[in-house]
């Protein structure tokens, strides 16, 4: 979906998606979620640059209390994903990631926005957050689950990624933002900019964000803290596999990307909510994004975006 400013397209999407999102958001009881005032104050404190956009979206959503609280993505219900991501530092720097998640809880939406004069392209979550994306300054970003059970006060990470792409132009700026914004769960966020600089931030609700120079992230942080999840998702094996390909084999760009479409990186655990829904490829210096599947590719450009759709068969 392409829309330069929040408008009728976004309002239509909200009307379509809100019933399902409301069921998820209120699954633990509406009273367990923060009040509108708490949500507004949290955004004002930590991401004030998003307030104008947030208020526009709330109005387009009908101005209701529950919709506004949901759209803040402040202290949402917990959720888990898998995912692998890595920076390939060849002639053209590339950020590659697999998104492993339930096909029944996926926006299925690529969003290109020009909000507040900043062009952003990426994979939607929460109807304005992103699980991966790129902006017109040549900054690319993606996330993986951090493999920890702890839930605390903070934002759902998709709105944090939106904030970074709306306000940052370099990896250094992104690292500063990721270090100060609270996340309600543990996530690993990898950032790559047009100057080849990259970091992976280990975010958590109960300890300071750790900024690392790691080019690889799967589903644990410095060490495995949730053994059952680590075994189920093979996070250590996937990390080792990626590190070996980057240090021992030195694949070509195409061979490296193709490895994400095969085991052990590619997951077929769709029935368990951890199947690979897509492989995303970001070339920040060129303003390009690709989605790949074992039998198809879909290319996007920041400066030449057309609304379209594809039918992808996901076994569930």
Backbone torsions as a table, in degrees:
resi	resn	phi	psi	omega
1	UNK	NA	127.2	177.0
2	UNK	-113.7	127.2	177.4
3	UNK	-156.2	118.8	-174.0
4	UNK	-64.1	-41.9	177.4
5	UNK	-125.8	152.7	177.6
6	UNK	-54.0	125.9	-174.8
7	UNK	-158.5	-150.1	-172.6
8	UNK	-64.8	-32.8	178.1
9	UNK	-62.8	-46.7	-179.3
10	UNK	-66.0	-40.3	179.2
11	UNK	-60.4	-38.4	177.3
12	UNK	-65.4	-40.1	177.3
13	UNK	-64.0	-42.4	179.7
14	UNK	-60.7	-45.2	-179.8
15	UNK	-59.6	-36.3	-179.7
16	UNK	-73.3	-41.5	-171.8
17	UNK	-90.3	-23.8	-170.6
18	UNK	-57.2	-42.5	-179.7
19	UNK	-56.1	-43.2	178.5
20	UNK	-69.7	-42.0	179.4
21	UNK	-65.7	-36.3	179.5
22	UNK	-64.6	-40.1	178.2
23	UNK	-60.4	-42.2	179.1
24	UNK	-68.0	-47.7	-175.5
25	UNK	-62.8	-34.5	-177.1
26	UNK	-99.2	12.0	-173.4
27	UNK	-62.8	-26.6	178.1
28	UNK	-100.1	8.0	-177.7
29	UNK	105.3	130.0	-179.7
30	UNK	-57.7	-35.6	-176.5
31	UNK	-68.7	-16.2	179.2
32	UNK	-81.6	-15.8	180.0
33	UNK	-86.2	151.8	-179.4
34	UNK	-60.1	153.0	176.3
35	UNK	-70.9	166.3	176.9
36	UNK	-58.4	-43.7	-178.8
37	UNK	-61.8	-41.5	178.2
38	UNK	-64.6	-40.6	179.3
39	UNK	-64.2	-45.6	-178.7
40	UNK	-63.1	-44.5	-178.9
41	UNK	-66.3	-35.0	177.9
42	UNK	-65.7	-44.4	176.0
43	UNK	-62.4	-43.6	-179.0
44	UNK	-61.3	-37.8	-178.5
45	UNK	-73.8	-45.6	-168.9
46	UNK	-101.3	-29.7	-177.5
47	UNK	-140.5	58.2	-174.0
48	UNK	-60.5	-26.0	-179.9
49	UNK	-64.3	-19.6	-179.3
50	UNK	-89.7	-5.8	-172.7
51	UNK	-61.2	-40.8	-179.7
52	UNK	-62.4	-45.3	178.4
53	UNK	-63.2	-45.7	-179.9
54	UNK	-56.1	-45.9	-179.2
55	UNK	-65.6	-37.0	176.6
56	UNK	-63.2	-43.3	-179.1
57	UNK	-66.8	-40.7	178.6
58	UNK	-60.5	-40.5	178.6
59	UNK	-64.9	-44.1	178.5
60	UNK	-64.4	-28.7	179.0
61	UNK	-79.8	-1.1	176.6
62	UNK	106.3	-4.2	176.4
63	UNK	75.7	12.2	-179.2
64	UNK	-74.5	153.2	-177.7
65	UNK	-63.0	-49.6	-175.9
66	UNK	-66.5	-40.4	178.8
67	UNK	-62.0	-42.1	180.0
68	UNK	-65.0	-39.9	178.7
69	UNK	-65.5	-43.0	177.4
70	UNK	-61.1	-46.0	-174.1
71	UNK	-65.3	-21.3	175.4
72	UNK	-67.1	-24.0	-174.4
73	UNK	53.5	31.5	177.4
74	UNK	-95.2	125.2	-177.8
75	UNK	49.2	56.0	176.1
76	UNK	-76.0	173.8	173.7
77	UNK	-61.4	153.0	178.2
78	UNK	-68.7	151.3	176.5
79	UNK	-151.0	152.7	-175.9
80	UNK	-121.5	148.4	172.6
81	UNK	-142.6	176.4	176.0
82	UNK	-103.9	-111.3	170.6
83	UNK	93.0	146.2	171.7
84	UNK	-134.7	146.3	177.6
85	UNK	-152.0	152.9	-178.4
86	UNK	-160.0	151.9	174.8
87	UNK	-100.2	122.4	174.9
88	UNK	-98.5	116.9	-171.2
89	UNK	-101.7	54.2	177.7
90	UNK	-85.8	-152.6	-177.8
91	UNK	-58.9	-40.9	174.6
92	UNK	-116.0	111.9	-176.6
93	UNK	-61.3	138.0	-174.3
94	UNK	-136.2	138.2	170.7
95	UNK	-107.1	122.4	-177.8
96	UNK	-119.5	137.7	178.3
97	UNK	-148.2	147.1	168.9
98	UNK	-102.7	133.6	176.0
99	UNK	-104.4	108.8	-177.6
100	UNK	-106.0	109.7	-172.9
101	UNK	-160.4	173.2	179.1
102	UNK	-74.0	128.8	177.0
103	UNK	-66.5	-15.9	179.9
104	UNK	-85.8	-7.6	-178.6
105	UNK	-128.0	40.9	-172.1
106	UNK	-125.0	131.6	-179.2
107	UNK	-61.8	-26.8	-177.8
108	UNK	55.9	44.6	-171.0
109	UNK	-144.5	125.6	169.6
110	UNK	-97.6	127.3	-173.9
111	UNK	-119.3	128.7	171.6
112	UNK	-117.3	121.4	-177.2
113	UNK	-125.3	156.7	174.5
114	UNK	-123.1	31.2	-174.4
115	UNK	-58.6	130.4	178.2
116	UNK	55.3	31.8	175.7
117	UNK	81.0	4.8	179.9
118	UNK	-110.6	120.5	178.5
119	UNK	-83.4	126.4	-179.3
120	UNK	-132.0	136.4	179.0
121	UNK	-131.2	130.7	179.1
122	UNK	-178.5	-175.0	-177.1
123	UNK	-93.4	120.6	-171.6
124	UNK	-74.7	147.4	167.2
125	UNK	-150.5	134.1	-177.3
126	UNK	72.1	14.2	174.1
127	UNK	71.6	-4.2	166.9
128	UNK	-152.7	-10.9	170.6
129	UNK	-79.2	175.1	-177.9
130	UNK	-140.1	144.6	172.8
131	UNK	-98.4	-15.6	169.9
132	UNK	-162.5	156.9	-178.5
133	UNK	178.6	-178.6	-176.7
134	UNK	-148.8	152.8	175.1
135	UNK	-125.6	176.0	-173.9
136	UNK	-75.8	-2.9	172.6
137	UNK	-89.6	-1.9	-179.5
138	UNK	84.8	34.5	178.4
139	UNK	-111.4	126.9	178.3
140	UNK	-117.8	150.5	-174.2
141	UNK	-153.0	148.3	174.0
142	UNK	-155.4	167.4	-175.1
143	UNK	-131.6	155.5	165.9
144	UNK	-134.1	154.5	174.4
145	UNK	-67.0	141.4	-174.2
146	UNK	-87.3	-1.6	173.2
147	UNK	73.9	36.1	178.2
148	UNK	-133.4	147.9	-177.0
149	UNK	-81.1	-19.7	-170.1
150	UNK	-62.4	133.2	173.9
151	UNK	-123.5	135.3	-177.9
152	UNK	-144.9	-164.3	179.2
153	UNK	-79.8	129.7	178.9
154	UNK	162.9	-173.6	-177.1
155	UNK	-97.5	152.3	166.8
156	UNK	-62.6	134.6	-170.1
157	UNK	-62.3	-25.9	178.4
158	UNK	-59.2	-36.0	178.7
159	UNK	-73.8	-25.7	174.9
160	UNK	-67.6	-41.9	176.5
161	UNK	-63.6	-40.2	174.9
162	UNK	-57.2	-46.2	-179.3
163	UNK	-59.2	-45.8	-179.0
164	UNK	-59.7	-46.2	-177.9
165	UNK	-70.6	-27.7	177.9
166	UNK	-75.8	-29.6	-167.8
167	UNK	-118.6	-13.7	-173.2
168	UNK	-113.2	151.9	178.4
169	UNK	-121.3	-18.9	-177.3
170	UNK	-129.7	162.2	176.2
171	UNK	-62.6	-36.7	178.4
172	UNK	-61.0	-44.9	178.1
173	UNK	-64.5	-40.7	179.1
174	UNK	-62.4	-42.4	179.7
175	UNK	-60.8	-39.1	178.6
176	UNK	-63.8	-43.6	179.3
177	UNK	-65.3	-45.2	-178.8
178	UNK	-65.2	-26.5	-179.1
179	UNK	-74.2	-23.5	-173.7
180	UNK	-109.8	-17.7	-176.5
181	UNK	-88.9	127.3	-178.0
182	UNK	-75.6	136.5	176.2
183	UNK	-109.5	138.8	-175.1
184	UNK	-78.2	-13.3	174.8
185	UNK	-140.9	176.9	-177.6
186	UNK	-87.5	127.3	179.2
187	UNK	-140.8	152.1	174.7
188	UNK	-108.5	120.1	-175.8
189	UNK	-116.7	119.4	179.6
190	UNK	-103.8	135.1	-177.1
191	UNK	-127.9	138.7	176.9
192	UNK	-135.6	132.9	178.6
193	UNK	-114.1	178.6	-174.4
194	UNK	-68.3	-16.1	179.1
195	UNK	-96.0	13.5	177.4
196	UNK	76.9	1.2	179.1
197	UNK	-75.2	137.3	179.8
198	UNK	-144.5	155.7	174.0
199	UNK	-146.5	162.8	164.8
200	UNK	-124.8	124.7	179.6
201	UNK	-99.1	125.9	173.9
202	UNK	-93.0	101.8	-177.4
203	UNK	-96.3	146.8	-179.8
204	UNK	-156.7	152.6	-179.3
205	UNK	-80.7	-13.7	-171.8
206	UNK	-118.9	10.0	178.3
207	UNK	-159.1	160.0	-177.9
208	UNK	-62.3	148.3	175.0
209	UNK	-64.0	134.5	178.1
210	UNK	-104.4	121.3	178.2
211	UNK	-94.6	121.6	-177.8
212	UNK	-119.7	165.6	175.6
213	UNK	-97.7	20.4	-179.3
214	UNK	-69.9	136.2	176.4
215	UNK	-94.1	-1.4	-175.2
216	UNK	-130.8	139.5	173.5
217	UNK	-145.6	133.7	172.9
218	UNK	-121.1	-121.6	-172.6
219	UNK	-123.0	40.5	167.4
220	UNK	-149.4	171.0	-179.2
221	UNK	-107.0	-121.7	-177.7
222	UNK	-66.9	-31.2	178.4
223	UNK	-149.8	164.3	177.3
224	UNK	-73.5	126.7	178.8
225	UNK	-117.3	-12.3	178.7
226	UNK	-128.3	89.6	-169.4
227	UNK	-61.6	-42.5	-177.6
228	UNK	-64.0	-42.8	178.3
229	UNK	-65.5	-39.5	-179.9
230	UNK	-63.1	-41.8	178.7
231	UNK	-66.5	-44.1	-176.6
232	UNK	-63.8	-39.8	-177.1
233	UNK	-94.0	-5.6	-178.8
234	UNK	53.9	43.5	-175.5
235	UNK	-64.0	-40.0	-179.2
236	UNK	-68.6	-41.6	179.9
237	UNK	-63.9	-40.6	179.7
238	UNK	-67.2	-40.0	177.9
239	UNK	-62.1	-46.4	180.0
240	UNK	-62.0	-41.0	-179.9
241	UNK	-60.5	-46.1	179.7
242	UNK	-65.0	-43.6	-180.0
243	UNK	-62.6	-38.8	177.9
244	UNK	-64.6	-42.1	-179.9
245	UNK	-65.1	-31.5	-177.4
246	UNK	-84.3	-25.3	-174.9
247	UNK	-109.1	-29.0	-175.1
248	UNK	-104.5	-39.0	-174.4
249	UNK	-93.1	-32.1	-176.1
250	UNK	48.9	62.8	-179.6
251	UNK	-61.7	157.8	165.8
252	UNK	-68.9	165.6	-179.5
253	UNK	-57.4	-47.9	-176.3
254	UNK	-64.9	-39.9	179.6
255	UNK	-67.1	-38.3	179.0
256	UNK	-64.9	-45.4	179.0
257	UNK	-62.8	-42.5	-177.8
258	UNK	-62.2	-27.6	179.6
259	UNK	-63.4	-25.0	179.2
260	UNK	-71.6	-15.1	-178.9
261	UNK	-97.5	12.8	-179.9
262	UNK	-135.8	155.0	173.5
263	UNK	-59.8	149.4	6.7
264	UNK	-86.0	-4.8	-178.2
265	UNK	-75.3	-42.6	179.8
266	UNK	-77.5	129.6	-178.7
267	UNK	-111.4	137.5	175.8
268	UNK	-107.4	18.7	-177.7
269	UNK	-83.5	52.5	-176.7
270	UNK	-65.2	-39.2	-178.3
271	UNK	-64.5	-23.9	179.5
272	UNK	-96.1	3.5	177.4
273	UNK	83.4	15.6	-178.2
274	UNK	-131.5	28.4	176.1
275	UNK	-78.7	154.8	178.7
276	UNK	-76.9	109.2	-178.4
277	UNK	-78.1	-30.0	176.7
278	UNK	-169.2	161.0	166.9
279	UNK	-108.3	126.9	178.5
280	UNK	-106.4	139.4	179.5
281	UNK	-125.2	122.3	179.9
282	UNK	-118.2	129.5	174.4
283	UNK	-116.9	91.0	-169.9
284	UNK	-63.5	-34.8	-178.9
285	UNK	-69.8	-24.8	-178.2
286	UNK	-99.8	-6.4	-178.1
287	UNK	65.6	38.0	-175.0
288	UNK	-119.2	147.9	175.8
289	UNK	-137.4	140.3	173.1
290	UNK	-129.9	144.6	165.6
291	UNK	-110.5	135.9	-178.9
292	UNK	-128.5	147.6	173.1
293	UNK	-134.6	167.1	-179.7
294	UNK	-54.7	-26.7	-177.6
295	UNK	-123.6	22.4	-179.0
296	UNK	-172.0	160.6	178.1
297	UNK	-139.1	142.6	178.1
298	UNK	-133.8	117.1	-175.3
299	UNK	-102.3	145.3	179.0
300	UNK	-134.6	152.8	174.1
301	UNK	-132.0	140.7	179.4
302	UNK	-57.0	-41.5	-172.3
303	UNK	-95.4	2.0	-178.3
304	UNK	-147.3	74.7	-173.1
305	UNK	-111.6	132.3	177.2
306	UNK	-126.7	135.0	175.0
307	UNK	-62.6	131.9	-178.2
308	UNK	-158.7	177.1	176.1
309	UNK	-147.1	155.3	177.4
310	UNK	-132.1	147.7	174.9
311	UNK	-103.0	114.2	-179.0
312	UNK	-116.2	124.6	180.0
313	UNK	-82.8	119.5	176.9
314	UNK	-115.1	118.7	178.8
315	UNK	-70.4	126.4	178.5
316	UNK	-131.7	NA	NA
